[in-house]
Amino acid sequence: FFFKVVVYVVDFDFVFDFDKKLSLLSTFLSSDVTAFEDWIKSDFDKVLSGECATKEFFGNVCGVEITPDTTKVFDNLTDDEEEYNNTCCKVDTKELRLLIDVWCNEVKKFKEKNR
C-alpha cells in the first residue's frame, strides 16, 4: 500500500492505524466497512469495472465518493467546515479497495481466533 498500516489490538478488538492525514480511514473501516461489507465492496467494484462512473454512499460515520481514480472519505457527523476539511481524505480507489479486502479478511481471522 502507499500508506503505512499499524495494527493495534484493543479490548478484544483491533484497529488499523494510519498517519494523521489518513486517520479517518480507521473509522471508515471499523464503523462502515465492517457493517456494510458486501454493499461497499459492490459499489467499489461497479466503479472500478466501469459499470458506474461514480458512486456515493453514507455509512454509520463516513461518507464516501468513489471515482475510478480516487475515493474521498469524509466524516458524515461533523457540522464544522474546518473539521470536515481537516479530516477528509482522498486515496487511490484501487488501493482502498484492496485495503478493504485486507481489513475484512483480518476481521474474520480475528473473530475466529477470539471466539
Sequence and secondary structure as in RCSB ss.txt:
>XXXX:A:sequence
FFFKVVVYVVDFDFVFDFDKKLSLLSTFLSSDVTAFEDWIKSDFDKVLSGECATKEFFGNVCGVEITPDTTKVFD
NLTDDEEEYNNTCCKVDTKELRLLIDVWCNEVKKFKEKNR
>XXXX:A:secstr
  S  EEEEETTEEEEE  GGGTHHHHIIIIIITTSHHHHHHHHHHHHHTS S EEEE SSEEEEE SSEEEEEE
TT   HHHHHHH EEEEHHHHHHHHHHHHHHHHHHHHHT 
